[in-house]
Amino acid sequence: MKKKLSIVWIVIIFAVLGMVGGTVFVNRNLQVLQQTVPQAVQKEAVTPILAQSKESVQAAEPRLISIPKINITADVESVGEDEKGRMAVPGEVMNVGWYKLGYKPGEKGSAVFAGHLDKVTGEPAVFYDISKLSAGDEIIVTDKNGKKLTFEVIKSQVYPFDEVPLKEVFLSTDKIRLNLITCTGSWNKDDKNYSNRLVVYSQLK
């Protein structure tokens, strides 16, 4: 993997947040995170260079995300890095995490949000139903100032966990984009990892 993509090493780990709860939340997720991206990918930088243009709108930190099609209204946690330089995980299983060292919704670039698929009990978590989204569905983000931005789903794509197209998901800067990530596929007890990642791509409506 090329060095220029290494900044997403601390971003993409959000995609593996499938099982949570107490100590299991910490131990299991950290084990999975370490398997998400090839070891050759090392963290070199933290903050991407934000592409500013006339197409960008005034952007602020997101506080709430709503997806009417699947009846989701969830608080957004602004998440940075943990003590090991990895993207921190959401503190609540029904919250959605936004990588605060990346793009804000409304900036020309890919704002990335991720959430848990399920709980350690197997019960649905916040992103359990995002596989039901299809082109034309809306994702509404409310920022800290109360401003709402509406994004329209373009497509959904499932990838093997180690074949996620990092540049497309995290570094596309041609439009104002918002991408959702969660786990999907089968749970491998031995590897403590889901087989696939689901990415829902959207752009400002």
Secondary structure in CASP SS format (residue, H / E / C, confidence):
PFRMAT SS
TARGET T0000
AUTHOR 0000-0000-0000
METHOD secondary structure of the structure
MODEL  1
M C 1.00
K C 1.00
K H 1.00
K H 1.00
L H 1.00
S H 1.00
I H 1.00
V H 1.00
W H 1.00
I H 1.00
V H 1.00
I H 1.00
I H 1.00
F H 1.00
A H 1.00
V H 1.00
L C 1.00
G C 1.00
M C 1.00
V C 1.00
G C 1.00
G H 1.00
T H 1.00
V H 1.00
F H 1.00
V H 1.00
N H 1.00
R H 1.00
N H 1.00
L H 1.00
Q H 1.00
V H 1.00
L H 1.00
Q H 1.00
Q H 1.00
T H 1.00
V C 1.00
P C 1.00
Q C 1.00
A C 1.00
V C 1.00
Q C 1.00
K C 1.00
E C 1.00
A C 1.00
V C 1.00
T C 1.00
P C 1.00
I C 1.00
L C 1.00
A C 1.00
Q C 1.00
S C 1.00
K C 1.00
E C 1.00
S C 1.00
V C 1.00
Q C 1.00
A C 1.00
A C 1.00
E C 1.00
P E 1.00
R E 1.00
L E 1.00
I E 1.00
S E 1.00
I E 1.00
P H 1.00
K H 1.00
I H 1.00
N C 1.00
I E 1.00
T E 1.00
A E 1.00
D E 1.00
V E 1.00
E E 1.00
S E 1.00
V E 1.00
G C 1.00
E E 1.00
D C 1.00
E C 1.00
K C 1.00
G C 1.00
R C 1.00
M E 1.00
A C 1.00
V C 1.00
P C 1.00
G C 1.00
E C 1.00
V C 1.00
M C 1.00
N C 1.00
V E 1.00
G E 1.00
W E 1.00
Y E 1.00
K C 1.00
L C 1.00
G C 1.00
Y C 1.00
K C 1.00
P C 1.00
G C 1.00
E C 1.00
K C 1.00
G E 1.00
S E 1.00
A E 1.00
V E 1.00
F E 1.00
A E 1.00
G C 1.00
H C 1.00
L C 1.00
D E 1.00
K C 1.00
V C 1.00
T C 1.00
G C 1.00
E C 1.00
P E 1.00
A C 1.00
V C 1.00
F C 1.00
Y C 1.00
D C 1.00
I H 1.00
S H 1.00
K H 1.00
L C 1.00
S C 1.00
A C 1.00
G C 1.00
D C 1.00
E E 1.00
I E 1.00
I E 1.00
V E 1.00
T E 1.00
D E 1.00
K C 1.00
N C 1.00
G C 1.00
K C 1.00
K E 1.00
L E 1.00
T E 1.00
F E 1.00
E E 1.00
V E 1.00
I E 1.00
K E 1.00
S E 1.00
Q E 1.00
V E 1.00
Y E 1.00
P E 1.00
F C 1.00
D C 1.00
E C 1.00
V C 1.00
P C 1.00
L H 1.00
K H 1.00
E H 1.00
V H 1.00
F H 1.00
L C 1.00
S C 1.00
T C 1.00
D C 1.00
K C 1.00
I E 1.00
R E 1.00
L E 1.00
N E 1.00
L E 1.00
I E 1.00
T E 1.00
C E 1.00
T E 1.00
G E 1.00
S E 1.00
W E 1.00
N E 1.00
K C 1.00
D C 1.00
D C 1.00
K C 1.00
N E 1.00
Y E 1.00
S E 1.00
N E 1.00
R E 1.00
L E 1.00
V E 1.00
V E 1.00
Y E 1.00
S E 1.00
Q E 1.00
L E 1.00
K C 1.00
END
